[in-house]
Amino acid sequence: MSIVFASFANLTRVTDELEHLPQSARDLFGSRIGWAVSSFSWEKHEEWGATGKWLCRWAALGADVSQERSDKSKVVGRAVLCIDLFRDRKASVSRPQLAHAEEALLTCAFIGGQKAKDREGYDPEYLMFDVNGWPIEPEPFIARAGGRLLEYVEGNKGGLPWTERSWLFTVPLEQIDNPRTFRAQIADPFWHILGNGPDDAFDADSCACSFPLETKV
């Protein structure tokens, strides 16, 4: 089998998986008592790729997250899954290459607040990484949970519930090879952080990437 043929076969398999992700993401995320997530849909950005619908380096799909109350449910923010297949964006600041720099990544983000109801409420640049594996815009972030969780803190006063903050964590995509690992590596930490904060969100088996940014507990 030629290298070109094998490479395109891999691209086709990835494409097939991406096409089914919006339909399966809600089931994979599940829910928790007092919480609900809507259906996921693709959010088109410039990074999607201009030469073909599925020829993309980076793509995202999002869903509303609601908190169930006695009278009615309230949308508190947006869950965003980012598929980061390849990147060659040069770093704006010289930093060492991180261990996940040459990995395809699945990033799980939460954008808190009413402005997150659609993709116009946030800039996707803040969900992307450069060629060395660092956030393209690292300055607004601090690291928590031993560097595995990045919290967006620019302009925030601190002390807010985690439903009113914005944060992300990322896992090598190849580690998510079945529904069980998706729930363990993505869904369980997501719901834990949303309801309880980052303490104990990532267990010893977590594959979440670590960022040596300024760290807070």
Buried (B, 14 or more C-beta within 10 A) or exposed (E): EEEEEEEEEEEEEBBEEBEEBBEEBBEBBBBBEEBBBBEBEBBEBEBBBEEEEBEBBBBBBBBBBBBBEEEEEEBBBBBBBBBBBEBEBEBEEEBEEBEBBEBBBBBBBBBBBEEBBEBEEBEBEBBBBBBBBBBBBBEBBBBBBBBBBBBBBEEBEEEEEBBEBBBBBBBBBEBBEEEEBBBBBBBBBBBBBBBEBBEEBBEEEBBBBBBEBEBEE
